[in-house]
Amino acid sequence: MQASSNCRQILISLMAYAGDHNGHYPEGKTANDAFRELIKAELMDDERAFTVSLSPYEPDNDIGEAPDFEQALEPGENHWAMTRGLTDEASGNAPLIFENPAHASWPPVWNANLAGKKEPGRTWKSGKIVVGRNDGSVAAEPLSSDSGPAVSLKKDSTGKNLFEHIGPHEIVDVAK
């Protein structure tokens, strides 16, 4: 529940940011850089939403000083990755933010062998990861397998998973 709540809080801030920036979400070399823009835009005022239980990424909640907030979301302080290049006009079903993958390649994969462990790219013991969509919805999405070092989301009746439906994109990964 905490992961879903944190994901929803970030999504709300991303949507507000897009509303002020012609539909564009913040960009950055890393997801940490992009999410720091939410703090600089005063849409978030601390780092706590950028982690979840059992995440190896733990913010210290020192965001630094305005206007640059250089200490906000330093490497190792953000759990969430995002899809590069989406706007608020993209499909509502498009995955916008998601738990850090095992590899920053498209479509993303997670290490199901690390389920429930405090390791990068891990999954939940339930065999799921949390994904926030462009329409503001958040769900724990099932993986295609409960074991393996590179497991994708479960495919639907069309033979594609949630990420494959939007076509090739780039992952904005966490800064480690």
C-alpha positions as CSV (number, residue, x, y, z in Angstrom):
1,M,0.0,0.0,0.0
2,Q,2.8,2.4,0.8
3,A,4.4,1.9,-2.6
4,S,1.1,2.6,-4.4
5,S,0.5,5.7,-2.2
6,N,4.0,7.0,-2.9
7,C,3.6,6.3,-6.7
8,R,0.2,8.1,-6.7
9,Q,1.8,11.2,-4.9
10,I,4.5,11.4,-7.5
11,L,2.0,11.0,-10.4
12,I,-0.1,13.8,-9.1
13,S,2.9,16.1,-8.9
14,L,4.0,15.0,-12.4
15,M,0.6,15.8,-13.8
16,A,0.6,19.2,-12.1
17,Y,4.1,19.9,-13.6
18,A,2.9,18.9,-17.1
19,G,-0.1,21.3,-16.7
20,D,2.4,24.1,-16.1
21,H,4.8,23.0,-18.9
22,N,2.6,22.5,-22.0
23,G,1.9,18.9,-21.3
24,H,5.6,17.9,-20.9
25,Y,6.9,15.9,-17.9
26,P,10.3,16.8,-16.4
27,E,13.3,15.4,-18.2
28,G,16.7,14.5,-16.9
29,K,19.7,12.3,-17.4
30,T,18.3,10.2,-14.5
31,A,14.9,9.8,-12.9
32,N,16.5,11.5,-9.9
33,D,17.2,14.6,-12.0
34,A,13.7,14.6,-13.5
35,F,12.0,14.2,-10.1
36,R,14.2,16.9,-8.6
37,E,12.3,19.3,-11.0
38,L,9.1,18.5,-9.0
39,I,10.8,19.8,-5.9
40,K,12.2,22.9,-7.7
41,A,8.7,23.6,-9.0
42,E,7.4,23.4,-5.4
43,L,5.1,20.5,-6.2
44,M,6.8,18.3,-3.6
45,D,8.6,19.5,-0.5
46,D,10.5,16.4,0.6
47,E,11.9,13.1,-0.6
48,R,9.9,10.5,1.3
49,A,7.6,9.5,-1.6
50,F,10.6,8.5,-3.6
51,T,11.2,5.2,-1.7
52,V,9.2,2.1,-0.6
53,S,9.8,-0.5,2.0
54,L,12.5,-3.0,1.1
55,S,14.0,-0.5,-1.4
56,P,17.8,-0.2,-1.4
57,Y,17.2,3.5,-2.3
58,E,16.6,5.6,0.8
59,P,16.3,9.4,0.8
60,D,17.8,11.3,3.6
61,N,15.2,14.1,3.2
62,D,17.8,16.8,2.9
63,I,16.7,18.6,-0.3
64,G,19.1,21.5,0.0
65,E,18.2,25.1,-0.6
66,A,16.1,26.9,-3.3
67,P,16.3,27.5,-6.1
68,D,18.4,24.5,-7.2
69,F,17.7,22.0,-4.3
70,E,21.0,20.3,-5.2
71,Q,20.8,17.8,-2.3
72,A,17.4,16.6,-3.4
73,L,17.3,13.0,-4.7
74,E,21.0,12.4,-4.9
75,P,22.2,9.0,-6.2
76,G,20.8,6.3,-4.0
77,E,17.8,8.3,-2.9
78,N,15.1,7.4,-5.5
79,H,13.4,4.1,-6.1
80,W,11.3,5.1,-9.1
81,A,12.2,5.0,-12.8
82,M,10.1,6.6,-15.6
83,T,9.4,6.4,-19.3
84,R,11.2,9.1,-21.3
85,G,9.3,11.2,-23.7
86,L,5.7,10.8,-22.6
87,T,3.5,13.8,-22.4
88,D,0.1,14.2,-20.8
89,E,-1.4,13.6,-24.2
90,A,0.0,10.1,-24.5
91,S,-2.3,7.1,-23.9
92,G,-3.8,7.0,-20.4
93,N,-2.7,3.4,-20.2
94,A,1.0,4.3,-20.8
95,P,3.3,3.4,-17.9
96,L,4.8,6.7,-16.7
97,I,6.6,5.7,-13.5
98,F,7.5,2.3,-12.2
99,E,9.7,0.5,-9.7
100,N,13.4,0.4,-10.6
101,P,14.1,-2.3,-13.1
102,A,17.0,-4.8,-13.1
103,H,18.2,-3.3,-16.4
104,A,17.5,0.1,-18.0
105,S,16.4,-1.5,-21.3
106,W,13.1,-1.5,-23.1
107,P,10.8,-3.1,-22.2
108,P,11.9,-3.1,-18.5
109,V,12.6,-6.3,-16.6
110,W,12.9,-7.1,-12.9
111,N,14.9,-9.7,-11.0
112,A,12.2,-12.0,-9.5
113,N,15.0,-14.0,-7.9
114,L,15.4,-11.0,-5.5
115,A,11.7,-10.9,-4.5
116,G,11.3,-9.3,-1.2
117,K,15.0,-8.5,-0.8
118,K,16.5,-5.0,-0.4
119,E,18.3,-5.1,-3.7
120,P,18.1,-3.0,-7.0
121,G,15.6,-4.4,-9.5
122,R,13.8,-6.6,-6.9
123,T,10.1,-7.5,-7.1
124,W,7.6,-7.9,-4.4
125,K,7.1,-11.4,-2.9
126,S,3.7,-11.4,-4.5
127,G,5.4,-11.5,-8.0
128,K,4.4,-7.9,-8.8
129,I,5.8,-4.4,-9.3
130,V,4.0,-1.1,-8.9
131,V,3.3,0.9,-12.0
132,G,1.8,4.4,-12.3
133,R,0.0,5.1,-15.6
134,N,-0.4,8.3,-17.5
135,D,-4.1,8.5,-16.5
136,G,-3.1,8.8,-12.8
137,S,-4.0,5.2,-12.0
138,V,-1.6,3.0,-9.9
139,A,-1.6,-0.8,-9.8
140,A,0.5,-3.7,-8.7
141,E,1.2,-5.4,-12.0
142,P,1.9,-9.2,-12.2
143,L,5.1,-10.4,-13.6
144,S,5.3,-13.2,-16.3
145,S,7.2,-15.5,-13.9
146,D,8.0,-15.7,-10.2
147,S,11.6,-16.5,-10.8
148,G,14.4,-15.4,-13.1
149,P,16.9,-12.5,-13.2
150,A,15.1,-10.7,-16.1
151,V,11.4,-11.0,-15.8
152,S,8.9,-8.8,-17.7
153,L,5.3,-8.0,-16.9
154,K,2.7,-10.6,-17.7
155,K,1.4,-10.4,-21.3
156,D,-2.3,-9.8,-21.9
157,S,-4.6,-11.5,-24.4
158,T,-3.0,-9.6,-27.3
159,G,0.4,-11.1,-26.5
160,K,1.9,-7.9,-25.2
161,N,2.7,-6.5,-21.8
162,L,1.8,-3.0,-20.6
163,F,5.2,-1.6,-21.8
164,E,5.1,-3.2,-25.2
165,H,1.7,-1.6,-25.9
166,I,3.2,1.9,-26.2
167,G,6.0,0.8,-28.5
168,P,9.7,1.3,-28.0
169,H,10.7,4.0,-25.5
170,E,13.7,4.7,-23.3
171,I,13.8,4.2,-19.5
172,V,14.9,7.1,-17.3
173,D,16.6,5.0,-14.7
174,V,17.5,5.7,-11.1
175,A,20.8,7.2,-10.1
176,K,22.6,4.6,-8.1
